[in-house]
């Protein structure tokens, strides 16, 4: 960092000039990236994007009061703002094209309106765990410029009869007060089949209420429901969405790109073979690869090395395989 920027950022902090402070902060992050100081740049970016003050910078709308559960007073949702782009996720070409079209439709919303058309606003993400569904919602939030509303389902589901539906109503009332990317993560909790014999009448009524709220929603936000278990969803839920996006496990080339993405914080040994890693990680999700890379990087750093070896990563991949094998294997079938 040059001395001029150092003076400016200190001055902005003292004067409580948030706009200048964060502008210079992002310039510093970009500068560190150009110097290939990826670890430092990532740490600084994490501090800015996760900080509540930074998250509220550049909001074009005033944040309404966060709704809470009457039973225990828990927040029903979180609001965050991220600074990410398409380079932060590795998706199938078809999936990324679909998502980019959604963004483009929102950009030309007024043009579409002249033809009596509306952009897609109700979207279902489904597929294997760890394939980038939540990450993609964050990226859409960044690209479109709408803050991300993350619905906390553990707080939405209440032990009191009738309270769960009330919590959902509070969430939709909040959503209608602004423009958001709204993520209903683990959507199958609330959208599961109404004829499931293991569920009592209250859950069935909640599902019905939710589908009505979803169908009748006419606001300006983008609503995203995400699930790892599409087979649990009621058939009526699928019809409520404008677009359905499938997130598959990465193929060999995408696995290679994901390894590159997460290993770039350290230099690689001369004999490093990404093709070998891609073969060894057959069946891995993006999250599995990320965990493998983190394990390998930690191993290298703890051993006092400034490079990561192929052996380090292969060992980490092997450990990740054992972890995934210990979990219950769920087979996903595409409904189309």
C-alpha positions in Angstrom: 0.0 0.0 0.0 1.4 3.4 -0.9 1.7 6.2 1.6 -1.0 8.3 -0.1 -3.7 5.6 0.3 -2.6 5.0 3.9 -3.1 8.7 4.8 -6.5 8.7 3.0 -7.9 5.6 4.6 -6.9 6.9 8.1 -8.4 10.3 7.4 -11.6 8.7 6.1 -11.8 6.6 9.3 -11.4 9.6 11.6 -13.9 11.6 9.6 -16.3 8.7 9.6 -16.5 8.9 5.8 -17.7 5.4 5.1 -18.0 5.8 1.4 -14.3 6.9 1.0 -13.1 4.4 3.5 -14.6 1.4 1.7 -13.7 2.7 -1.7 -10.0 2.8 -0.7 -10.3 -0.5 1.1 -11.5 -2.2 -2.1 -8.7 -0.5 -4.1 -6.2 -2.0 -1.6 -7.7 -5.5 -2.0 -7.5 -5.2 -5.8 -3.9 -4.0 -5.5 -3.0 -7.1 -3.3 -4.7 -9.4 -5.9 -2.5 -7.9 -8.7 0.5 -8.6 -6.5 -0.7 -12.2 -6.2 -1.1 -11.8 -2.4 -4.2 -14.0 -2.7 -4.4 -15.0 1.0 -4.2 -11.4 2.3 -6.7 -10.2 -0.4 -9.1 -13.0 0.7 -8.8 -12.1 4.4 -9.4 -8.4 3.7 -12.3 -9.2 1.4 -13.8 -11.4 4.1 -13.5 -8.7 6.8 -15.3 -6.1 4.6 -18.1 -8.4 3.3 -18.9 -10.0 6.6 -18.8 -6.7 8.6 -22.3 -5.4 9.5 -21.3 -1.8 8.7 -19.7 -2.8 5.4 -22.7 -5.0 4.6 -25.0 -2.0 4.9 -22.9 0.3 2.8 -24.4 1.1 -0.6 -27.9 0.0 0.4 -30.3 1.9 -1.8 -33.1 1.1 0.6 -33.6 1.6 4.3 -33.6 -1.7 6.2 -37.0 -2.4 7.8 -37.1 -4.0 11.3 -36.1 -7.6 11.2 -39.1 -9.9 11.9 -38.8 -12.2 14.9 -40.5 -15.4 16.1 -43.0 -14.7 18.9 -42.2 -17.9 20.7 -38.5 -17.4 21.4 -37.8 -14.0 19.8 -35.3 -15.5 17.2 -34.6 -13.5 14.1 -36.5 -15.1 11.1 -34.0 -13.8 8.6 -30.6 -12.2 8.1 -29.7 -9.5 5.6 -26.3 -9.3 4.1 -24.5 -7.7 1.1 -21.7 -9.4 -0.8 -19.0 -8.3 -3.2 -18.7 -11.3 -5.6 -18.8 -12.1 -9.3 -19.2 -15.0 -11.6 -15.5 -15.9 -11.2 -16.2 -16.9 -7.6 -18.2 -20.0 -8.7 -17.6 -22.8 -11.2 -20.8 -24.0 -12.8 -21.9 -26.0 -15.7 -22.2 -23.9 -18.9 -26.0 -24.4 -19.2 -26.5 -23.5 -15.6 -24.5 -20.3 -15.8 -26.2 -19.3 -19.0 -29.6 -19.7 -17.3 -28.6 -17.6 -14.4 -27.1 -14.9 -16.6 -30.4 -14.7 -18.5 -32.2 -14.1 -15.2 -29.9 -11.2 -14.5 -30.3 -9.8 -18.0 -34.1 -10.0 -17.7 -34.0 -7.9 -14.6 -31.8 -5.4 -16.3 -34.3 -4.9 -19.1 -37.4 -5.1 -16.9 -38.8 -1.9 -18.3 -38.3 -3.1 -21.9 -40.1 -6.4 -21.1 -43.0 -4.5 -19.5 -43.7 -2.7 -22.8 -44.5 -6.2 -24.2 -46.5 -7.2 -21.2 -43.8 -9.4 -20.0 -42.1 -9.8 -16.6 -38.6 -11.0 -15.6 -38.3 -14.3 -13.8 -38.5 -13.8 -10.1 -39.4 -17.1 -8.5 -36.6 -19.6 -8.9 -35.9 -23.1 -7.6 -32.4 -24.3 -7.1 -32.0 -28.1 -6.7 -29.2 -30.6 -6.7 -26.5 -32.3 -4.6 -25.2 -30.7 -1.4 -22.1 -28.6 -1.9 -22.7 -27.8 -5.6 -22.9 -24.0 -5.2 -26.6 -23.2 -4.7 -26.1 -20.9 -1.7 -22.9 -19.4 -3.2 -24.8 -18.7 -6.4 -27.5 -16.8 -4.5 -24.7 -14.6 -3.0 -23.3 -14.0 -6.4 -26.7 -13.0 -7.8 -27.1 -10.6 -4.9 -23.8 -9.0 -5.8 -24.3 -8.9 -9.6 -27.9 -7.6 -9.4 -27.1 -5.3 -6.5 -29.9 -6.4 -4.2 -29.1 -7.3 -0.6 -29.4 -11.0 0.2 -32.2 -12.0 2.6 -31.4 -15.4 4.1 -34.4 -17.0 5.7 -33.6 -18.9 8.9 -35.9 -22.0 8.8 -34.7 -23.2 12.2 -36.5 -20.1 13.6 -39.4 -20.2 11.2 -40.6 -23.6 12.3 -42.4 -23.1 15.6 -43.6 -25.6 18.2 -46.8 -23.6 18.6 -49.7 -24.5 16.3 -50.4 -21.6 13.9 -47.1 -19.7 14.7 -45.2 -21.1 11.7 -47.6 -19.8 9.2 -47.5 -16.4 11.1 -43.7 -16.4 10.8 -43.9 -17.0 7.0 -46.4 -14.1 6.8 -43.9 -11.9 8.6 -41.2 -12.8 6.2 -43.3 -12.0 3.1 -44.4 -8.7 4.7 -40.7 -7.8 5.1 -39.9 -8.8 1.6 -42.6 -6.6 0.1 -40.9 -3.5 1.7 -37.9 -3.5 -0.6 -35.9 -5.2 -3.4 -34.0 -8.3 -2.3 -32.6 -11.6 -3.3 -34.5 -13.9 -0.9 -33.0 -17.3 -0.2 -35.2 -20.0 1.3 -32.5 -22.5 2.0 -33.3 -26.1 2.8 -36.6 -25.4 1.3 -37.8 -29.0 1.6 -38.4 -28.4 5.3 -41.4 -26.3 4.4 -42.2 -27.5 0.9 -42.3 -31.2 1.5 -45.2 -33.3 0.2 -48.5 -32.5 1.8 -49.6 -36.1 1.7 -46.6 -37.3 3.7 -48.2 -39.6 6.4 -45.5 -38.7 8.9 -46.5 -35.0 9.0 -49.4 -33.7 11.1 -52.1 -31.3 9.8 -50.3 -28.1 10.9 -47.3 -28.7 8.5 -49.7 -29.4 5.7 -51.5 -26.2 6.3 -48.2 -24.3 6.4 -47.2 -25.8 3.0 -50.5 -24.7 1.5 -50.1 -21.2 3.0 -46.6 -20.9 1.7 -47.5 -21.9 -1.8 -50.3 -19.3 -1.8 -47.9 -16.6 -0.6 -45.4 -17.6 -3.3 -48.1 -17.7 -6.0 -49.6 -14.3 -5.0 -46.3 -12.5 -4.5 -46.2 -9.5 -6.8 -43.2 -7.6 -5.3 -39.9 -6.6 -6.9 -37.6 -9.1 -5.1 -36.2 -12.3 -6.6 -37.3 -15.3 -4.5 -35.0 -18.4 -4.6 -35.9 -21.7 -2.9 -33.0 -24.1 -2.6 -33.1 -27.9 -1.8 -30.8 -30.9 -1.7 -33.8 -33.2 -1.7 -36.2 -32.4 -4.6 -38.0 -35.7 -4.2 -39.4 -34.4 -0.9 -41.1 -31.5 -2.5 -44.9 -31.5 -3.1 -45.7 -31.7 -6.8 -47.7 -28.4 -6.5 -44.6 -26.6 -5.4 -42.8 -27.0 -8.7 -45.5 -25.2 -10.6 -45.0 -22.0 -8.5 -41.6 -21.3 -10.0 -40.7 -19.3 -13.1 -37.4 -21.1 -13.5 -35.9 -24.3 -12.2 -32.1 -24.6 -12.1 -30.3 -27.8 -11.6 -26.8 -27.9 -9.9 -25.0 -31.1 -10.8 -21.7 -32.5 -9.5 -18.7 -31.0 -11.4 -17.2 -32.9 -14.3 -13.5 -33.5 -14.7 -12.8 -30.1 -16.2 -14.8 -28.2 -13.6 -13.1 -30.1 -10.8 -9.8 -29.0 -12.2 -10.9 -25.4 -12.2 -12.2 -25.7 -8.6 -8.8 -27.1 -7.5 -7.1 -24.1 -9.2 -9.4 -21.7 -7.5 -8.9 -22.9 -4.0 -5.1 -23.7 -4.2 -4.0 -20.4 -5.6 -3.1 -19.0 -2.2 0.1 -21.0 -2.2 2.6 -21.8 -5.0 2.5 -25.3 -6.3 5.4 -27.8 -6.6 6.9 -28.3 -10.1 5.4 -31.8 -10.4 1.9 -30.6 -9.6 -0.7 -32.4 -11.8 -4.2 -31.0 -11.7 -5.4 -33.7 -14.1 -4.4 -36.3 -11.5 -6.4 -34.5 -8.8 -9.4 -34.2 -11.1 -9.3 -38.0 -11.6 -8.8 -38.7 -7.9 -11.8 -36.6 -7.0 -14.4 -38.3 -9.1 -17.9 -37.8 -7.6 -16.8 -34.8 -5.4 -18.9 -31.7 -5.0 -17.4 -28.3 -5.1 -17.6 -28.2 -1.3 -15.7 -31.5 -1.1 -12.9 -30.1 -3.2 -12.8 -26.9 -1.2 -12.5 -28.9 2.1 -9.7 -31.0 0.5 -7.8 -27.9 -0.6 -8.1 -26.2 2.8 -6.8 -29.4 4.4 -3.9 -29.6 2.0 -3.0 -25.9 2.5 -3.1 -26.2 6.3 -0.8 -29.3 6.1 1.7 -27.4 4.0 1.7 -24.3 6.2 2.0 -26.4 9.4 5.0 -28.1 7.9 6.6 -24.8 7.3 6.4 -24.9 3.5 5.6 -22.0 1.2 4.4 -24.4 -1.5 1.7 -27.1 -1.7 2.6 -30.5 -3.1 0.5 -33.0 -5.1 0.9 -35.5 -2.3 -0.5 -33.0 0.2 -3.6 -32.6 -1.8 -4.0 -36.3 -2.6 -3.8 -37.1 1.1 -6.5 -34.5 1.8 -8.7 -35.9 -1.0 -8.4 -39.3 0.5 -9.4 -38.1 3.9 -12.4 -36.2 2.4 -13.5 -39.4 0.6 -13.6 -41.2 4.0 -15.7 -38.4 5.4 -18.2 -38.5 2.5 -18.4 -42.2 2.6 -19.4 -42.1 6.2 -22.5 -39.9 5.4 -25.7 -41.4 4.2 -25.7 -41.6 0.4 -28.7 -39.9 -1.2 -29.4 -40.5 -4.9 -30.8 -37.5 -6.7 -33.0 -38.0 -9.7 -33.8 -35.1 -12.1 -37.6 -34.7 -12.3 -37.3 -33.6 -16.0 
